[in-house]
């Protein structure tokens, strides 16, 4: 077997409309449909039928903060240049969402924030692909601060 790519991510969310305001309205995913009597929404960037599925579960215990088993974060590519990452930063700040970190990973540059349920989301742009194609070890380069 050979994995082709990561197809989609599914999140349980407290409030579907609040999560749609984040993923659809702020980050720009398109809603492609609802299931479970409207309690779940499929979202797409246009690449495939859906990359994200949000299922409303109401109040449920949140996972403890900090290091733990399970999902750490998801990465969402928001463009191909630092200018596009700067614009994403401005949009996130205008929406009043705190940015918890900014990193230069050599092969990509990233902003980190949390969705309404506390899931960490990385917004990123890739650097020139020749960096990692010519030197696969570049993916493991030390993380540097990013200033935008």
MARGU-668957 format. One line per field, with one value per atom (N, C-alpha, C): x, y, z; atom name. Coordinates in Angstrom, 3 decimals, always signed. Example, Ala and Ser with C-alpha at 12.3 -4.5 7.8 and 13.67 -1.06 7.14 Angstrom:
<pts>
c1	+13.190  +12.300  +13.200  +12.850  +13.670  +12.900
c2	-5.690  -4.500  -3.300  -2.250  -1.060  +0.030
c3	+7.800  +7.800  +7.800  +7.080  +7.140  +7.870
atom	N  CA  C  N  CA  C
</pts>
This chain:
<pts>
c1	+0.849  +0.000  +0.886  +0.415  +1.109  +0.077  +0.277  -0.613  -0.412  -1.490  -1.404  -1.334  -2.163  -2.122  -3.114  -3.005  -3.969  -5.253  -6.326  -7.561  -8.402  -8.650  -9.501  -9.271  -9.766  -9.711  -11.140  -11.480  -12.805  -12.634  -13.370  -13.364  -14.751  -14.813  -16.016  -15.957  -17.047  -17.066  -18.243  -18.097  -19.187  -20.356  -20.028  -21.057  -20.706  -21.518  -21.217  -21.144  -22.091  -22.092  -20.853  -20.429  -19.214  -17.994  -17.924  -16.797  -16.846  -18.048  -18.167  -17.722  -18.005  -17.542  -16.015  -15.346  -13.884  -13.374  -13.766  -13.205  -13.756  -15.027  -15.648  -15.466  -15.930  -15.982  -14.618  -13.790  -12.474  -11.422  -11.300  -10.232  -10.575  -11.834  -12.191  -12.532  -12.728  -13.230  -14.657  -15.059  -16.436  -17.216  -18.430  -19.285  -19.841  -19.625  -20.081  -21.316  -21.733  -22.946  -23.067  -24.284  -24.571  -25.135  -24.856  -25.405  -25.839  -26.368  -26.828  -27.832  -28.832  -29.903  -29.336  -28.268  -27.674  -26.667  -26.375  -25.441  -23.984  -23.734  -22.361  -22.255  -21.097  -20.871  -19.541  -19.563  -18.355  -17.840  -16.529  -15.902  -14.797  -14.610  -13.576  -12.840  -11.589  -10.827  -11.024  -11.692  -11.874  -10.990  -10.066  -9.156  -9.874  -10.790  -11.515  -12.900  -13.671  -15.050  -15.125  -14.186  -14.091  -12.726  -12.180  -10.938  -11.195  -12.355  -12.672  -14.141  -14.418  -15.785  -15.927  -16.919  -17.188  -18.480  -18.422  -19.595  -19.889  -21.070  -21.449  -21.814  -21.172  -21.465  -21.941  -21.969  -22.381  -21.297  -21.700  -20.730  -20.158  -18.877  -18.160  -16.836  -16.246  -14.972  -13.913  -13.205  -12.095  -10.867  -9.999  -8.754  -7.898  -7.066  -6.213  -5.223  -4.869  -3.883  -2.491  -1.626  -0.239  -0.038  +1.107  +1.481  +0.564  +0.071  -0.808  -0.834  -1.368  -1.546  -2.672  -2.595  -3.645  -3.184  -4.130  -3.853  -3.107  -2.059  -1.313  -1.867  -1.820  -2.414  -2.636  -3.400  -3.537  -2.897  -2.366  -1.766  -2.626  -2.858  -3.657  -2.810  -2.533  -1.764  -2.651  -2.143  -2.939  -2.370  -1.394  -0.831  +0.534  +1.209  +2.513  +3.608  +3.284  +4.286  +4.141  +5.199  +5.141  +4.127  +3.934  +2.911  +1.525  +1.253  -0.038  -0.155  +0.954  +0.932  +0.725  +1.342  +1.121  -0.354  -0.972  -2.388  -3.247  -2.912  -3.645  -3.511  -2.327  -2.095  -2.988  -3.049  -3.903  -5.372  -5.834  -7.230  -7.531  -6.625  -6.801  -6.836  -5.926  -5.899  -7.165  -7.645  -8.901  -10.080  -10.030  -11.103  -10.982  -9.911  -9.733  -9.244  -8.643  -8.139  -6.653  -6.258  -4.840  -3.953  -2.793  -1.785  -0.846  -0.743  +0.053  +1.511  +1.839  +3.232  +3.422  +4.673  +5.059  +6.427  +6.557  +7.791  +8.248  +9.579  +10.221  +10.792  +10.208  +10.625  +11.583  +12.149  +13.016  +12.209  +11.508  +10.728  +9.341  +8.952  +7.668  +7.738  +6.808  +6.690  +5.250  +5.082  +3.792  +3.348  +2.022  +1.353  +0.589  +0.471  -0.287  -1.378  -2.566  -3.704  -4.593  -5.648  -6.571  -7.948  -8.622  -10.001  -10.912  -12.201  -13.079  -13.116  -12.698  -12.696  -11.312  -10.349  -9.012  -8.082  -8.496  -7.607  -6.592  -5.333  -4.311  -4.349  -4.287  -4.311  -3.065  -2.346  -1.175  -1.593  -1.387  -1.585  -0.190  +0.048  +1.415  +1.495  +2.699  +3.092  +4.363  +4.515  +5.723  +6.809  +8.039  +9.191  +9.406  +10.377  +10.702  +10.926  +10.216  +10.284  +11.684  +12.529  +13.884  +14.661  +14.265  +14.948  +14.884  +13.718  +13.601  +13.802  +13.555  +13.799  +15.299  +16.084  +17.539  +18.174  +17.507  +18.044  +16.887  +16.463  +15.327  +15.480  +16.706  +16.930  +16.495  +16.289  +15.854  +14.509  +13.702  +12.413  +12.610  +13.753  +14.038  +14.954  +15.031  +15.868  +15.386  +16.297  +15.862  +14.828  +13.859  +12.802  +13.343  +13.095  +13.561  +12.345  +12.514  +11.397  +11.092  +9.823  +9.384  +8.863  +9.306  +8.824  +8.165  +6.894  +6.155  +5.804
c2	-1.187  +0.000  +1.239  +2.286  +3.567  +4.665  +5.449  +6.590  +7.619  +8.169  +9.188  +10.574  +10.873  +12.120  +12.004  +12.870  +12.913  +13.492  +12.742  +13.146  +14.139  +13.868  +14.773  +14.608  +15.565  +15.581  +15.753  +15.063  +15.183  +15.702  +16.765  +17.315  +17.211  +16.787  +16.966  +18.391  +19.134  +20.539  +20.770  +21.768  +22.107  +22.751  +23.688  +24.480  +24.578  +23.963  +23.902  +25.286  +26.147  +27.487  +28.284  +28.178  +28.877  +28.338  +27.027  +26.441  +26.783  +26.858  +27.273  +28.724  +29.567  +30.958  +31.008  +30.083  +30.031  +29.404  +28.174  +27.443  +27.909  +28.206  +28.627  +30.125  +30.917  +32.365  +33.031  +32.598  +33.221  +32.563  +31.244  +30.565  +30.282  +30.399  +30.342  +28.983  +27.966  +26.701  +26.908  +26.120  +26.184  +25.027  +25.316  +24.267  +23.457  +22.147  +21.311  +20.486  +20.505  +19.781  +19.541  +19.126  +18.818  +17.408  +16.757  +15.439  +15.410  +14.286  +14.095  +15.168  +15.352  +16.336  +17.739  +18.062  +19.390  +19.554  +18.486  +18.595  +18.430  +18.188  +18.049  +18.708  +19.306  +19.998  +19.553  +19.296  +18.972  +20.251  +20.447  +21.648  +21.246  +22.053  +21.776  +23.054  +22.877  +23.981  +23.990  +22.964  +22.799  +21.708  +21.196  +20.150  +18.816  +18.523  +17.266  +17.489  +16.434  +16.563  +17.172  +16.806  +17.465  +17.171  +18.177  +17.994  +18.082  +18.579  +18.798  +18.464  +17.715  +17.423  +17.853  +18.669  +19.159  +18.519  +17.866  +17.201  +17.820  +18.419  +19.056  +17.992  +18.093  +17.171  +17.901  +19.231  +19.986  +19.999  +20.185  +20.244  +18.856  +18.755  +17.519  +17.920  +17.059  +17.437  +17.758  +18.831  +19.196  +18.409  +18.071  +17.400  +18.339  +17.781  +18.649  +19.411  +20.627  +21.386  +20.764  +21.138  +20.681  +19.356  +18.768  +17.522  +16.393  +15.638  +14.503  +13.646  +12.468  +11.621  +12.184  +11.979  +12.430  +13.539  +14.189  +15.227  +16.409  +16.855  +18.043  +19.264  +19.260  +20.354  +19.914  +20.721  +20.515  +21.706  +21.482  +22.543  +22.849  +24.123  +24.558  +25.517  +25.132  +25.995  +27.160  +28.386  +29.581  +30.408  +29.881  +30.618  +30.092  +30.884  +30.490  +31.505  +32.541  +33.586  +34.140  +34.763  +35.428  +36.562  +37.223  +38.267  +37.685  +36.490  +35.855  +35.439  +35.026  +34.698  +35.964  +37.062  +38.345  +38.758  +38.564  +38.904  +38.001  +36.715  +35.800  +36.254  +36.693  +37.194  +38.405  +39.328  +40.518  +40.112  +39.158  +38.717  +38.060  +37.229  +36.568  +37.621  +38.575  +39.633  +40.482  +40.823  +41.589  +40.831  +39.503  +38.670  +38.530  +39.085  +39.040  +37.704  +36.908  +35.596  +35.721  +35.348  +35.466  +34.505  +34.979  +34.149  +33.688  +32.367  +31.830  +31.623  +31.669  +31.500  +31.735  +32.019  +32.185  +31.531  +30.636  +29.870  +29.803  +29.813  +29.562  +28.156  +27.234  +25.833  +25.525  +26.539  +26.444  +26.027  +24.915  +24.439  +25.076  +25.731  +26.431  +27.494  +28.458  +29.492  +29.447  +29.597  +29.275  +30.249  +30.374  +31.025  +29.934  +30.081  +29.112  +29.837  +29.220  +29.774  +28.618  +28.925  +27.889  +28.137  +27.038  +27.154  +27.357  +27.543  +27.823  +26.727  +25.505  +24.417  +24.122  +24.987  +24.822  +23.941  +23.491  +22.719  +23.658  +23.266  +24.117  +23.991  +25.140  +25.225  +25.977  +25.385  +26.019  +26.541  +27.824  +28.420  +28.603  +28.086  +28.106  +28.371  +28.749  +28.805  +27.981  +27.335  +26.554  +27.450  +27.131  +27.748  +27.042  +27.468  +26.845  +25.344  +24.509  +23.060  +22.505  +23.233  +22.724  +22.591  +23.348  +23.250  +21.839  +21.229  +19.880  +18.783  +19.103  +18.087  +17.839  +18.909  +18.773  +18.320  +18.563  +18.197  +17.769  +16.500  +16.046  +16.306  +16.381  +16.647  +18.054  +18.932  +20.302  +20.310  +19.264  +19.175  +19.158  +18.689  +18.594  +19.711  +20.794  +21.931  +22.501  +23.084  +23.743  +24.827  +24.925  +25.932  +27.299  +28.287  +29.652  +30.563  +31.635  +32.595  +33.216  +33.523  +34.196  +35.566  +36.572  +37.930  +38.389  +38.727  +39.190  +40.655
c3	+0.000  +0.000  +0.000  -0.652  -0.651  -0.416  +0.627  +0.877  -0.228  -0.735  -1.785  -1.177  -0.199  +0.560  +1.700  +2.676  +3.767  +3.211  +3.268  +2.610  +3.376  +4.660  +5.420  +6.913  +7.657  +9.116  +9.607  +10.695  +11.290  +12.717  +13.043  +14.399  +15.000  +16.257  +17.050  +17.580  +17.458  +17.893  +18.833  +19.696  +20.618  +19.884  +18.980  +18.324  +16.838  +16.004  +14.575  +13.945  +14.244  +13.624  +14.017  +15.265  +15.716  +14.972  +14.785  +14.062  +12.578  +12.004  +10.602  +10.422  +11.398  +11.317  +11.237  +11.888  +11.866  +10.561  +10.292  +9.146  +7.797  +7.733  +6.466  +6.254  +7.210  +7.013  +7.136  +8.090  +8.256  +7.361  +7.422  +6.684  +5.227  +4.852  +3.444  +2.870  +3.725  +3.194  +2.708  +1.708  +1.218  +1.826  +2.249  +2.793  +1.627  +1.668  +0.554  +0.898  +2.132  +2.481  +3.968  +4.373  +5.773  +5.862  +6.991  +7.282  +8.741  +9.160  +10.540  +10.935  +10.082  +10.335  +10.552  +9.841  +9.931  +11.043  +11.797  +12.922  +12.498  +11.217  +10.730  +9.365  +9.112  +7.841  +7.242  +5.934  +5.182  +4.541  +4.604  +4.056  +3.092  +2.058  +1.064  +0.681  +0.296  -0.291  -1.799  -2.316  -3.754  -4.325  -3.524  -3.991  -4.125  -3.216  -3.219  -2.618  -2.489  -1.995  -0.609  +0.279  +1.584  +2.192  +2.833  +3.583  +5.079  +5.443  +6.848  +7.065  +8.129  +8.528  +9.981  +10.258  +11.611  +12.094  +13.249  +13.812  +15.179  +15.305  +16.572  +17.601  +18.772  +19.876  +21.125  +21.089  +22.262  +23.322  +24.540  +25.631  +25.897  +25.837  +26.129  +26.760  +27.547  +28.177  +27.125  +27.330  +26.450  +26.872  +25.917  +26.307  +27.133  +28.003  +28.825  +27.952  +28.352  +27.566  +27.690  +26.778  +26.840  +26.128  +26.384  +25.721  +26.166  +25.188  +25.460  +24.202  +24.336  +23.159  +22.307  +21.025  +20.132  +19.210  +18.615  +17.629  +18.244  +17.591  +18.025  +17.304  +15.965  +15.201  +13.759  +13.042  +11.607  +10.908  +9.715  +8.919  +7.711  +7.479  +6.336  +5.509  +4.274  +3.380  +2.950  +3.120  +2.820  +1.672  +0.975  -0.147  -0.515  -1.351  -1.861  -1.565  -0.796  -0.542  +0.871  +1.333  +2.642  +2.641  +1.501  +1.443  +1.728  +1.216  +1.487  +2.948  +3.556  +4.985  +5.814  +5.396  +6.088  +6.022  +4.864  +4.716  +5.595  +5.661  +6.548  +8.000  +8.375  +9.738  +10.015  +9.060  +9.240  +9.401  +8.596  +8.675  +10.015  +10.485  +11.784  +12.901  +12.837  +13.861  +13.808  +12.594  +12.474  +13.073  +12.994  +13.551  +15.063  +15.639  +17.086  +17.611  +16.743  +17.161  +17.478  +18.695  +19.065  +18.266  +17.886  +17.230  +18.336  +18.498  +19.603  +19.238  +17.952  +17.562  +16.073  +15.705  +14.304  +14.147  +13.159  +13.010  +11.568  +11.423  +10.133  +10.207  +9.449  +9.453  +8.294  +7.674  +6.495  +5.263  +5.322  +4.178  +4.127  +5.218  +5.285  +6.374  +6.293  +7.317  +7.821  +9.149  +9.755  +10.827  +10.938  +12.056  +12.798  +14.113  +14.907  +15.673  +15.702  +16.427  +16.848  +17.588  +18.021  +17.439  +17.082  +16.620  +17.838  +17.656  +18.801  +19.866  +19.530  +20.508  +21.062  +20.762  +21.312  +20.502  +19.312  +18.451  +17.816  +17.836  +17.239  +15.721  +15.051  +13.601  +13.155  +12.226  +11.618  +10.253  +10.017  +8.697  +8.116  +6.913  +6.408  +4.914  +4.509  +3.106  +2.971  +1.842  +1.585  +1.019  +1.387  +0.746  -0.591  -1.338  -2.627  -2.418  -3.167  -3.016  -3.239  -3.967  -4.206  -2.891  -1.870  -0.567  -0.007  -0.028  +0.529  -0.524  -1.788  -2.819  -2.986  -2.921  -3.046  -1.749  -0.615  +0.692  +1.598  +1.521  +2.310  +3.814  +4.310  +5.732  +6.128  +5.151  +5.461  +6.191  +5.996  +6.684  +8.202  +8.648  +10.074  +10.562  +9.819  +10.206  +11.534  +12.305  +13.553  +13.249  +14.136  +13.972  +14.391  +13.552  +13.827  +14.029  +14.776  +14.904  +13.555  +13.350  +12.125  +12.506  +11.765  +11.975  +10.692  +10.797  +9.611  +9.748
atom	N  CA  C  N  CA  C  N  CA  C  N  CA  C  N  CA  C  N  CA  C  N  CA  C  N  CA  C  N  CA  C  N  CA  C  N  CA  C  N  CA  C  N  CA  C  N  CA  C  N  CA  C  N  CA  C  N  CA  C  N  CA  C  N  CA  C  N  CA  C  N  CA  C  N  CA  C  N  CA  C  N  CA  C  N  CA  C  N  CA  C  N  CA  C  N  CA  C  N  CA  C  N  CA  C  N  CA  C  N  CA  C  N  CA  C  N  CA  C  N  CA  C  N  CA  C  N  CA  C  N  CA  C  N  CA  C  N  CA  C  N  CA  C  N  CA  C  N  CA  C  N  CA  C  N  CA  C  N  CA  C  N  CA  C  N  CA  C  N  CA  C  N  CA  C  N  CA  C  N  CA  C  N  CA  C  N  CA  C  N  CA  C  N  CA  C  N  CA  C  N  CA  C  N  CA  C  N  CA  C  N  CA  C  N  CA  C  N  CA  C  N  CA  C  N  CA  C  N  CA  C  N  CA  C  N  CA  C  N  CA  C  N  CA  C  N  CA  C  N  CA  C  N  CA  C  N  CA  C  N  CA  C  N  CA  C  N  CA  C  N  CA  C  N  CA  C  N  CA  C  N  CA  C  N  CA  C  N  CA  C  N  CA  C  N  CA  C  N  CA  C  N  CA  C  N  CA  C  N  CA  C  N  CA  C  N  CA  C  N  CA  C  N  CA  C  N  CA  C  N  CA  C  N  CA  C  N  CA  C  N  CA  C  N  CA  C  N  CA  C  N  CA  C  N  CA  C  N  CA  C  N  CA  C  N  CA  C  N  CA  C  N  CA  C  N  CA  C  N  CA  C  N  CA  C  N  CA  C  N  CA  C  N  CA  C  N  CA  C  N  CA  C  N  CA  C  N  CA  C  N  CA  C  N  CA  C  N  CA  C  N  CA  C  N  CA  C  N  CA  C  N  CA  C  N  CA  C  N  CA  C  N  CA  C  N  CA  C  N  CA  C  N  CA  C  N  CA  C  N  CA  C  N  CA  C  N  CA  C  N  CA  C  N  CA  C  N  CA  C  N  CA  C  N  CA  C  N  CA  C  N  CA  C  N  CA  C  N  CA  C  N  CA  C  N  CA  C  N  CA  C  N  CA  C  N  CA  C
</pts>
